[in-house]
Amino acid sequence: SSSSIDSAKLTNKKWFYSKYLVLGQTIPYDNEDPSCGKDYNLFMANGTMQDGFYSNCELYVDEGTWVLNGNKITGTFEGEAQTVTITNLTDSTLEIESKGDFNEDGKEETVKVVFTTN
């Protein structure tokens, strides 16, 4: 079915944050210093995941777990679970959709985050 995701396309590669799509706008993801490295998510086939981000040219990695259920993926870090919907997955692009107060106006927006493998 169209709602099932091929987890082989998802796993064992770094997905770099590319951009946000929210409120009709496209907002490029702002890496602190791309010459040091780019922030990423990594989903391992064994159900663990990493959220890697750079600060002052040093890599910090949060370790968590993930579960795929249909087209929804739930990531858990330090006991905090968040479920997002995968709206597009190719070999080189991952799009997820979630709800959150992106612009801090007190209202929830639908936010799409686009990741790429390069």
Solvent accessible surface area in square Angstrom, and as a share of the most:
residue,aa,sasa,rsa
1,S,126,0.81
2,S,121,0.78
3,S,56,0.36
4,S,71,0.46
5,I,33,0.17
6,D,79,0.41
7,S,48,0.31
8,A,76,0.59
9,K,72,0.31
10,L,0,0.00
11,T,16,0.09
12,N,91,0.47
13,K,54,0.23
14,K,87,0.37
15,W,0,0.00
16,F,37,0.16
17,Y,42,0.16
18,S,36,0.23
19,K,72,0.31
20,Y,46,0.18
21,L,59,0.29
22,V,5,0.03
23,L,115,0.57
24,G,89,0.86
25,Q,112,0.50
26,T,83,0.48
27,I,57,0.29
28,P,102,0.64
29,Y,49,0.19
30,D,127,0.66
31,N,19,0.10
32,E,105,0.47
33,D,53,0.27
34,P,85,0.53
35,S,105,0.67
36,C,38,0.23
37,G,17,0.16
38,K,66,0.28
39,D,11,0.06
40,Y,7,0.03
41,N,16,0.08
42,L,22,0.11
43,F,12,0.05
44,M,67,0.30
45,A,76,0.59
46,N,119,0.61
47,G,21,0.21
48,T,52,0.30
49,M,9,0.04
50,Q,44,0.20
51,D,35,0.18
52,G,0,0.00
53,F,78,0.32
54,Y,44,0.17
55,S,37,0.24
56,N,133,0.68
57,C,75,0.45
58,E,101,0.45
59,L,73,0.36
60,Y,98,0.37
61,V,56,0.32
62,D,63,0.33
63,E,113,0.51
64,G,10,0.10
65,T,71,0.41
66,W,22,0.08
67,V,97,0.56
68,L,46,0.23
69,N,116,0.60
70,G,39,0.38
71,N,44,0.22
72,K,94,0.40
73,I,7,0.04
74,T,39,0.23
75,G,14,0.13
76,T,43,0.25
77,F,51,0.21
78,E,170,0.76
79,G,70,0.67
80,E,134,0.60
81,A,70,0.54
82,Q,107,0.48
83,T,70,0.41
84,V,17,0.10
85,T,33,0.19
86,I,5,0.03
87,T,59,0.34
88,N,59,0.30
89,L,24,0.12
90,T,56,0.32
91,D,94,0.49
92,S,54,0.35
93,T,32,0.19
94,L,2,0.01
95,E,32,0.14
96,I,22,0.11
97,E,55,0.25
98,S,21,0.14
99,K,131,0.55
100,G,25,0.24
101,D,56,0.29
102,F,73,0.30
103,N,72,0.37
104,E,153,0.69
105,D,72,0.38
106,G,72,0.69
107,K,138,0.58
108,E,121,0.54
109,E,13,0.06
110,T,58,0.34
111,V,10,0.06
112,K,55,0.23
113,V,16,0.09
114,V,6,0.04
115,F,3,0.01
116,T,35,0.20
117,T,41,0.24
118,N,129,0.66
